[in-house]
Amino acid sequence: MKPKKIVENGYDHIAEEHEKWTQDVRIEERAKYTAVLLENLPKGAKVLELGCGSGIPTTQELAEKFTVTGVDISARQIALAKQRIPQGNFVHADMTALTFPKNSFDAVIAFYSIIHVPRQEHAELLRKIKSWLRPDGLLVISMGAYSSETQINVNWLGGLPMYWSNFDSETNQRLVEEAGLKVISAKEETADEFGKPVTFLWVVAQKLV
């Protein structure tokens, strides 16, 4: 099965279970990087969230202040998001296949989602994100902290198989810069998942021109 189909089927199957899980795992981390937008964008700003899941908790919080467009590859997740956040705009799509006019958004975020995209597509996705951002727009993204072209857990969260694909932290920061974005901060964050420490690189970047 192709990687993106693994991700789509997996999240369709575990949508409700994943929603519960996200409310107990990496809580401080999510809040920290959600606050970057809450503290730096004006009310009504347009935010694109890539990999919004069911909308809990990040989309829900952002939608209280901003105009949010959420995208997810899982139809079940999108259906839940529409129920949870009726004021949001939600699109069932592969994030790498999206098209938006240039300068459409004040911010683009991707929390724990680009890691499910084959890493050979990351550079082009970052270039597209740069084009979608308005001047001074923000990118807030979690990326892999180690190199793994293909990683599959055959029974993630007690559901179907799940797929991940990462570069290491140094490469990821370079890809963001090569896409034409200025890195404001790049920090590795580690938290416990299923009894093991898991590290992500969190990048906050800005489009200057």
C-alpha positions, 0 to 999 in steps of 0.5 A: 500500500502507498504511504499516503494511503496508509496514513489516510486509512489509519487516521480514518480508523483511529480518528476518535481514539486519536482525538482522545490521545492528543488531549493527554500527550504533548499538551505543553508543547502544543500550547507553546507553539499555538501561543506563537500565533495567538500572541503575534497575529491580529484578530481575524487573521487567516491561518492555514492548518495542514493536518488539522485532524479532528480539530481538537485541541489546536484548531478549536483554539485558533478558530476562536480568534482567527479565520482558520482553514483546516486540511487533512488527508483523512475524511473521517477526521475532516468530518469530526472537525466540521462537527467540532468547529462549525465556524472553520473551513475544512478541506479533505485533501493531500496537503502536497496537492493543494493549490492556493493563490499567492499571499493567501494566509497570515500563517501556516501551521503543521503540527505533527503532520508533515512527518506523515508525508514522504520526505522527498516531498518536503522541500516542494511543500515548503516552497508552496507554503512560502508562496501561500504566505503573505509578507511577514507571514508565519510558519509554525511547524513540527518536523522530524529530529532524526533521519528515517526515510520510511518508518511503519508501525503496524498497529499504531494506537491499536488501529491500522498501520501508520507511516512516518518519514523524516529528515534530521533536524539540521536538514529540516532547518536547511530545507526551511531556509532554502524555501525562502523563509527566515528561521526565527527559532528552531528547537528540539522538543522531547516528550514521552509517548508510549513510555519512550522519549520522542523528539521533534524539531519545532521551527518558527519561520517568517516570510520576509518578501 
